[in-house]
Amino acid sequence: MIYMLLHKMHWNSYRLSLILVSVFTTFCCLGNSYNLHAGENYKIIILEEQQQEITGTVQDDQGLPVPGINVVEKGTNNGTMTDLDGNYSISVSSGSATLVFSSIGFAAQEIAVNDQEVIDVTLETSIADLDEVVVVGYGTSTRRDVTGAVATISEDEFNPGAITNPLQQISGKAPGVNISQQGSEPGSTPSVRIRGITSLIGGNDPLVVVDGVQGNMDLLNQIPPNEIKSIDILKDASATAVYGSRGAPGVIIVTTKRNKAGTSSLEYSSTAAIDVLSNELDVLSADQWWEQAQRYNVPASANHGSNTDWYDVLTRTGYTQNHTLSFGAGTETFNYRASVSAILQDGLVLNSNSDKYIARLSATQKALDNRLNLTMNINTGILQTTNSIQSIGDAAFTSNLVTNSYLMRPTDPVLDANGGFYTDPNVFEYLNPYAVAETTVDERENNNLFVSLDADLDVYKGITLGWFGSWRKTNNTIGFYLPVESTEPMRSIKTGLPTLVIAIKMKN
């Protein structure tokens, strides 16, 4: 007996007739091959596929209807979505099918139909996806509420090593954020571009926010790298909705560490590194230089019999060290964390260094049955830098110390017979770069203090009142001294008068 299954009985009589004729013709054609005999009964059975209509409502764990939930028959492409009231309707192939309910922000759920006609579902929120805390604007938000591009770099993702600036910790960690070291002077701040060049006449540095306190790139120098918990970067134009035009180049938000409630801690960390120049120019020795000088008829008075490596005289091996001591304690209602840090750098060029000392205190107090949360931050720091002179030489050619080391004659001594700095009386405006490095003073001292207080009051379930205030004070002292002994050919030296410039700038 041969059975033939014809799906779906929604056929009109005309289509059914065509099918019966086709089947009869097939049997006639195959009769000789299969030795069909008259008198035998052959039946054609048409079966209908049993589909079942399922309806229901999807709601969240708060009992509210959820629109946009995907409802799919497992193992098929048959699916639908809930409407604005959380209702859905779907036809499944059989009563033994399985429905899968899923959506971003909710845990997927599978339910067997089991011949049910009405299936109501309650979905649980996916905490892992939606409750990740992201720092945006003047406070924090969750992933479900963030619509802009936000990059978060946590402590365990920071770059290791002797870090002197927080930007070095996140270099190469955030897509679309370009960080580069612009200067070689100790204590110099790296350059960062988040959204490229956003202004032709304004600044392109991003806004920096540390524990709610706003500032420029110098604010990062007031934070110990070892005391940072995470760094969030607001990369798109949505930052301007909170910070206005100041946030147009992007926003860097720094969150510092706090002590955990009910615990005590004592930590000490130290790192060290040495800096060397990777590519030193190969210059002529005194004999090689004099051999070439004679080819151009240089007078013998230019050869003073010395063999001085001016590059070696003006440079050294740099050394960087970072020390941080932190401690904290507290209860369930009050806790604090304090730290002191020292970041010390000796530059590659003679008499260039940076010494940074930072102290900070953060405390949290809960009151009114934990409905009121007070957070206080105090940060103070001193940055002392000594820079190598960047522009020396006569009016026709000025350059820095390293470049001048390659321009000096190797036959010239560093010191004369009396122990003073050597000068050649036969050369107009002769410059001894070692004298400049040893006698010139270019010092800067930056004193910073900022305090912030954050108060959050839980008024009612889901309603919180917040207040934030901060105060910042910065004192900058710049001192520059160029004495006669430096041999720098300046007008003040020609008159025998030393140059002394001191500038003091205060900003509240």
N, C-alpha and C positions, 0 to 999 in steps of 0.2 A: 504494500500500500504506500502510495506517495503522498506526502503532505506538503502543502505549499502555504506559507504564512503570508498573508497580506495585511500590512499594518494600516491602522487608522481606518475606521469605517465611515468616515465622512466622504463617501463617494456618491455620486448621483447614479442613476440607473444606466446612463449612457456610458460612463467610464467603466462600470462593472461589466457591461456587455462586452466592451473591448477587451477586457482582461480575460473573460471566459473564452472568447474566440481565440485569443493568443495562446491560452493554455491548451485548448483543443487542438490547434494547429501543431503545437509542439509535440503533443502525444502522437499525433498522426505521423510526424516526421521521424520520431524515435521508435515507432512501433516495430519496424523490422529489426533494429539494433537490439531491442530488449525483448523480442519475441512475445509481444503482447498478444493475448488471445481473447477472442470474443467471449463474452459471457462473464469475464472477470470484472469485479467492481472496483473502480478507482474514485476516490473521494478528494475533493478540494475543500479544505477547511480554512476559513477566513477568521483570524483571531484579532480582537481589538486590544491595543495597548492600554493598560489600566493606569491612568494618570489621576493624581490627587491634588486638590486645591488646598493650600495651607495659608492661613491668615494669622495675624498676631500683632503684638506691640512690643517694642524694645525700649527699655528704660535703663537709667544708670542706677548706681547704688544709692542715690538720694531719692529715687522714685520719680525722677523727671524723665519725660520722653526724650529720646535721642534721635535726631534726624541724621540722615546720611550714613547709616550703618549698612555695610555690605552683607547681603544674605545670599549665600551661594549653595547650590546642591553639590555636596562633596563629590569630587571626581568628574565633574562636568563643567561646562561653561554656562550652565543655566543659573541665572542669578538676578537679583533686583536690589533696590535700596529702600530704606525707610523714608517716609515723607516727613514733613515738618512736625507732625504729631507723633512720630515714631511708629506709625503703622506700616505694614507690608503685606503683600500678597504674592504667592509664588505657586506655580504648578510643578510638582515633582513627578518623576517617572513611576514611582511605586510607593506603597506605604512603608517599605523597609529602607527608604532613603535616609540620608543624614544631612542636616543643614548646618552650615558654618556661618557664624555671626562674627564679624571682625571690623575694626576701624582703628585708625591711628589714635592713640591715647587710651585704648581699652584692650583688655586681655581677650584674645579670641576664645570663642566658646563653640563646641560642637554638640548638637542635640539630635538624637535619633527620632524620626517621625513616628514610627510605631503606629501607623494608621490614625494619628491624631489630626484633627482638622483645625484646631486652634492651638498655637504655641506662643506663649508670652515669655520673653527673655529679659533677665536683668544682667547687665554687663558690669564688670568691675573695672575701675580705673587702673591703668598701667602706671604705677608709681615710678618705676625706673625711668620711663621715657619723659614724663611730664613734670616731675617734681625736682629735676636737677636744677639747682640754684645757679642763676646767671646774674652777674652784676651789670645792671643797666641803669642809665640815668642817675638819679641821686640816691638810689637804693638798690635793692635786689628784686629779681623777678624769676619766673619759672619758664622752662622751655616752651610751655604751651602758650605763653603770652608774648613771646619774642617773635617779632615779624622781620627784624633786620638781620644783617650779617654780623654775627658775633663769634669771635674766636676766643676760646678759653684755654689758657696754659696753666696747669696746676704745678705744684711744687715738685712732684716726682718726674715732671717732664722738662724741668729747667736744665740748661747746659751746665755741666760741672766745671770745676777749675777755680782759679784765683779771679773771681768776678769782682770788678770794681764799680760797675753800674748795672742796674736791673735790666737794661736793654740787652746787655750781653747774655743774659740768661735765656732770652726768648728769641735770639737771632736764629733765623731759619726754622722756627717752630710754627709760625702762623702764615698760611697762604696769603699772598697779596700784600704782605708787610715787608718792606725792604729796609734793612738795618745795616749801616756801614760805618766804620770808624773813619772819621774825617781828619783828625789830627793825631800827631804822635806825642803831644805833650801829656805828661801825667795828669790825670784828673779830667781830661777832656771828655765831653759827652758825645756819644755816637749820634749820627744822623738817622732819622727814621721817617719814612714816607709810607703812608697808609693808602691814600687815594691819589697818589701822584702829585703833580703840580696843580693846585686848586686856585691859586691866586697869582696874578702877575705883579702886584704891588704890595700885597699883604704877606703875612707869614704862611709857610706851609708845614710848620711843625704841628703835631696833634696836641690837643688839650690833654693835660695830665690831671688825674683825680686820684688822690691818695686818701683812703678812708673818708671820702666825702669832701676833702679839701682840694680846691682847684688851683692850678698853677701852670707854669710853663715847663720846659724840659729840665730846667734847673731843679725843679722839685724832686726829680728822681735821684739827684745826688744827695738828698737828705734822708733817704731810706736805706737801711742796711740790706743788702741783697739776701742775707741769710734769714731775715725776718719777714720775708714775703710769702704769703700763703698761695696766692694765685694772681694772675694778671689777665684781665678781660680787655679785648680790643673791639670797639665798635667801628666797623669798617665802612658802612654805607651812609647814605644821606639821612637816614632816620635819626642819627645822632643830633642833627640840628633841631629836631623837634623838642629836645630837652635842653640843649646847651646853646641853641641859636647859632649864629655864624661862627662862634668860637669852636664849635664841634664840626665845622665843615671839612677840615683836613683829617678828621677821625678823632677818636677819644681812647686814651689808655687809662684803664681803671685798675688801680693797685689795691689789693686787699691784704693787710698784714695779719700776722699770726696772733692768736689769742689763746689764753690758757683754758683748758677744758674744765668744766664745772666739777668741783669735788676732787680735783687731783692736784698734785704738786710736781714740779719739774725743775731740773737744773741741767742746762746744756752748755757745752763749749765746742766751738768748731773753729778750725784754723786751716788755711790753705796758703801755699806759697808757690811762686813761679819766677823764673828768670827770663829776661828778654834779651835777645841778641839780634843784630842786623843780619838778615839772611843773605844779602848780596853786597859785598864791599868792592869798590872799584880798585882795579889793579893800577897803581900809579908808579912813576919812575922813582928809583932810589936817587940818592945824591950824586953818585958817580954817573948813572945813566942820564940824569938831568944835565949835568955839566958837559957830558959828551955831546948831547944834542945842542946845548947852548952855544958851544964853540963853533958849531956849523953856521950859526947866525951871527957870529962876531960879538957875542955878549961879552962886556968887559970883565976882567978878572975880579973887579971889586964886587961883583955879584956873588962870588963864591966865598962864603965865610967859613968853610971847612967843617960844617956840621952835617949830620945825617939824621934829620928829624922827620919822623912819621907824624905829621900834623893830625891826621885822622885818628890815630891811636891816642894822641894827646887830648883831643877834644871829646872823645867818646869813651864809654865804659859799658859794662854789663848791667842791664837794668834788673831790678829786683822788686817783686810785688808780694805783699803779704796781707792777709785778711784774718782778723780775729774777732770773734763774737762770743760774748758770755750772756746767757739769758736764763731767767728763773721766773717761776710763777707758782701760785697756790690759790686756794679759794674753797668755797663751799658751793652748795647748790644755788644760793642766792647772791653770792659775791665772789668774784675771782679777778685776778690781775696777772699781768705779765710785764716784766721789765727786762731791758737788755742794754748792753753797752758794746759798741763796736769800734774797731780801729782798722782803717784801710790805708796802708802805707805803700807808696810807690816811689822808687828811684828811677828816673828816666835814663834813656840811653845817652843823652847829651849831658855834658858836664854841667853840674849845678842846676839840674831840672828835677823837681820832685813834687809830690803831692801827699799831704797828710790829712786824713779825714777822720774825725771822731764824732760819733753819733750816740746819743742816749735817748731812749724812748720808754714810755709807760702807757699801758692800756689797761683799763679796768671796766668791769661790768657789774651793775647792781640791779637786782630785781626787788620790787616792792609792790604793795597793794595786792597781796595774794598772787604774785607773779604777773599781774596785769600791766605793771609799769616796768619798762626795761630801759635803764640808763647806761650809755656807753661813752666813756671818756678816753681821749687820746692826747698825749703830750709828747712832742718830738722836738729835740733840740740838737743842733750839730754845728761843728766848726770845720771849715775846709780851708786849709792853708796850702797855697801853691807857690812854687818858685819856677818861673819860666826862663828858658834860655832865650837870649835876645834873637829876634826874628829878622831884623833888618840892620845890617852893618855894612860899612864900605863907603866909598866916595860917591859923589852925585852921579857919576857915570855908570856905576854898577853897585848895587846893593843886594845882599843875599843873607842867608842864615849862617850859623857857625859851621855846620857840616859842609856846606858848599865852599866856604872860605878855606876850609882845611885842605881841599883839593887844589886851590888856587895858590897856596903858599909855596915858596921855593923850599925844597928839602934841604938846601944848604944853609938856611937861616936857623940860628939857634932859638930856643924858647926864651932863655934868660941870658942877660949879658954877664960880663965878668964880675960885676958888682952885685949880682943876685937880683937885679931888677928886670923888668920885662924888656926884651930886646926890641930895639927900633933901628932901622937903617937910615942914617942921616942923608944918604945919597938918593933916597926915594921920597918923592913928594907924597905927603899924606900916607905914610907907611902905616899899615894896620897889623897888629899882632892879635889874632883871634883868641889866643889863650889868655891874653891880658883882658880882653873883653869878657870872656867867660868867668874869669876869677874876680873881677872888680865890679862888674855891672850888677845892679840889684833890680829885679823885676818881680815883685812879690804881690800877692793878693790874699786877702783873708775875707772869708764869707761866713757870717754868723746868721743862723736861721733858727727860728722858733715858730712852731704852729701848734695850736690847741683846738680840739674839736669836741663837741658834746652832742650826742644823739639821744633823743627821748622818744619812745614809742609807747602809747597807751592803748590797750585793748578795750575799746569802749563797749562793743557788742560783738557777738559771733560774726566774724567776717569783716568787721569794721574796726580799723586801727587809725588813731590819730598820731601823726609824727611831726617832730620838730628837730631841726638840725641847725647848729651854729658853729662857726669856726673863726679863728683869729690867727693872722700870720704876720710875722715881723722879720725883715731881712736887713742886715747891715753889711755893706761891702766897703772894704778898704783896699785901695790900690796904691802901691808905692813903687816909684821908679827912680833909680839913682845911677848916673853915668859920670864917673870921676875922670879927672885928667889922665890918671894912670892907665885907663882902658885903651889908650892910643886910638880911640875912635875919632876919625877926622870930622868933627862937627865944629860949627862956628863958636860955640861956647868954650870948646877946648882951646881954640886959637887965641881967645882972649884970656885964657888962664882961669876961667871960672867954671866950677863944676855945675852939672845940670842936676836939679832935684825937682821932681814932680810928685806930689802926693795928692790924691783925690779921695774924698770920702763921700759915699752915697748912702743915704738911709731911706728905706722904704717900709712903710707900715701897712 
